[in-house]
Amino acid sequence: PSHRVGAAEITAAILGYRDTRTVGCVRELGRATRMARLIRNIGLDARRNRIYLPADELARFSVAAADLLHQRYSDRFQKLTEFQIDRVEGSFASALSDFPAVDRKAQRPVLALAAIGRTLLGEIRADGCRVLDRRTSLTPLRKLWIAWRTG
């Protein structure tokens, strides 16, 4: 029988943990960090004819795939993007509130990546969710500052 070990388990083990709940929190923070990057890359992916947003959510907000492919902004697209951001921010908040205090120091690199992802989402929101024709990013110095502050 094969035993599948995911990136969260490997990361948590390498960094070290004492509370088994840490692995689940690391997994959720990793998922949220990937989702933050997907939101940032909606326009880049659309220019490559790739759309990763769920079709049912596009329909729910009345956003056509063609709107993404042709970089057409609308209030509907902004609401869809804000919905995506809210969901990912909720995932970050939940995982961080559940993160065992005993493992926070050891897992600081994971927490720093999560803080960078949360900051990226805040920048996207502050920019009016303009992800179709822009690629919001944080400077290396800002990322360093966020990582240094995390802990």
C-alpha positions as CSV (number, residue, x, y, z in Angstrom):
1,P,0.0,0.0,0.0
2,S,1.3,3.4,-0.9
3,H,1.2,6.3,1.5
4,R,0.7,9.7,-0.1
5,V,2.5,12.5,1.7
6,G,1.7,16.1,0.6
7,A,3.7,19.2,0.6
8,A,2.1,20.4,3.8
9,E,3.3,17.3,5.7
10,I,6.8,17.6,4.3
11,T,7.0,21.3,5.0
12,A,5.7,21.0,8.5
13,A,8.1,18.1,9.2
14,I,11.1,19.9,7.8
15,L,10.4,23.0,9.9
16,G,9.3,21.0,12.9
17,Y,6.1,20.9,14.8
18,R,4.8,19.5,18.1
19,D,1.0,19.9,17.6
20,T,-0.5,17.7,14.9
21,R,-3.0,20.4,14.1
22,T,-0.2,22.4,12.6
23,V,-0.1,20.2,9.5
24,G,-3.7,21.0,8.7
25,C,-3.1,24.7,9.2
26,V,0.0,24.6,7.0
27,R,-2.0,22.8,4.3
28,E,-4.8,25.5,4.5
29,L,-2.3,28.3,4.4
30,G,-0.6,26.8,1.4
31,R,-3.9,26.4,-0.4
32,A,-4.8,30.0,0.4
33,T,-1.4,31.3,-0.8
34,R,-1.9,29.5,-4.1
35,M,-5.4,30.9,-4.5
36,A,-4.0,34.4,-3.8
37,R,-1.6,33.9,-6.7
38,L,-4.4,32.6,-8.9
39,I,-6.4,35.7,-8.3
40,R,-3.4,37.9,-9.0
41,N,-2.9,36.0,-12.3
42,I,-6.5,36.0,-13.6
43,G,-5.5,38.3,-16.5
44,L,-2.2,36.6,-17.3
45,D,-3.9,33.3,-17.4
46,A,-6.7,34.6,-19.6
47,R,-4.1,36.0,-22.1
48,R,-2.9,32.4,-22.3
49,N,-6.5,31.2,-22.9
50,R,-6.7,29.7,-19.4
51,I,-9.5,30.4,-16.9
52,Y,-9.3,28.9,-13.5
53,L,-12.3,30.5,-12.0
54,P,-15.2,28.0,-11.5
55,A,-17.8,28.3,-14.3
56,D,-20.6,28.3,-11.8
57,E,-19.1,31.3,-10.1
58,L,-18.6,33.1,-13.4
59,A,-22.3,32.5,-14.1
60,R,-23.4,33.5,-10.7
61,F,-21.8,36.9,-11.2
62,S,-22.8,37.1,-14.9
63,V,-19.2,37.3,-16.0
64,A,-18.5,35.7,-19.4
65,A,-15.3,33.9,-20.2
66,A,-14.9,36.3,-23.1
67,D,-14.9,39.3,-20.7
68,L,-11.8,37.8,-19.1
69,L,-10.2,36.9,-22.4
70,H,-10.7,40.4,-23.7
71,Q,-9.9,42.2,-20.5
72,R,-13.3,43.8,-20.1
73,Y,-13.9,45.2,-16.7
74,S,-17.3,45.6,-15.1
75,D,-18.9,45.9,-11.7
76,R,-19.8,42.3,-12.0
77,F,-16.2,41.3,-12.5
78,Q,-15.2,43.4,-9.5
79,K,-17.8,41.7,-7.4
80,L,-16.6,38.3,-8.6
81,T,-13.0,39.2,-7.7
82,E,-14.0,40.6,-4.4
83,F,-15.9,37.4,-3.7
84,Q,-12.8,35.4,-4.5
85,I,-10.6,37.6,-2.3
86,D,-13.1,37.4,0.6
87,R,-13.1,33.6,0.4
88,V,-9.3,33.4,0.4
89,E,-9.0,35.9,3.2
90,G,-11.4,33.8,5.2
91,S,-9.2,30.8,4.6
92,F,-6.1,32.7,5.8
93,A,-8.0,34.0,8.9
94,S,-9.3,30.6,9.8
95,A,-6.0,28.8,9.4
96,L,-4.1,31.5,11.3
97,S,-6.6,31.6,14.2
98,D,-6.3,27.8,14.5
99,F,-2.5,27.7,14.2
100,P,-1.1,26.2,17.4
101,A,1.0,28.8,19.3
102,V,3.6,26.2,20.2
103,D,4.6,25.8,16.5
104,R,4.4,29.4,15.3
105,K,8.1,30.1,15.8
106,A,9.2,26.9,13.9
107,Q,6.7,27.5,11.1
108,R,7.6,31.1,10.6
109,P,8.5,30.7,6.9
110,V,5.0,29.3,6.3
111,L,3.5,32.2,8.3
112,A,5.6,34.7,6.3
113,L,4.4,33.4,3.0
114,A,0.8,33.6,4.2
115,A,1.4,37.2,5.3
116,I,2.8,38.0,1.9
117,G,-0.3,36.4,0.3
118,R,-2.7,38.3,2.5
119,T,-0.9,41.6,1.7
120,L,-1.0,40.8,-2.0
121,L,-4.8,40.4,-1.8
122,G,-5.1,43.7,0.1
123,E,-3.2,45.4,-2.7
124,I,-5.4,43.8,-5.4
125,R,-8.5,45.0,-3.5
126,A,-7.0,48.5,-3.0
127,D,-6.3,48.7,-6.8
128,G,-10.0,48.1,-7.6
129,C,-9.4,44.4,-8.5
130,R,-7.6,45.4,-11.8
131,V,-6.1,42.0,-12.4
132,L,-7.1,41.6,-16.0
133,D,-4.5,44.1,-17.4
134,R,-2.1,44.4,-14.5
135,R,-0.1,42.0,-12.4
136,T,-0.1,43.3,-8.8
137,S,3.1,42.5,-7.0
138,L,5.1,43.4,-3.9
139,T,8.6,44.6,-4.1
140,P,11.3,42.3,-2.7
141,L,12.0,44.9,0.1
142,R,8.3,44.9,1.1
143,K,8.3,41.1,1.1
144,L,11.4,41.1,3.3
145,W,9.7,43.6,5.7
146,I,6.6,41.4,5.9
147,A,8.6,38.3,6.5
148,W,10.7,40.0,9.2
149,R,7.6,41.3,10.9
150,T,5.9,37.8,10.9
151,G,6.3,35.6,13.8
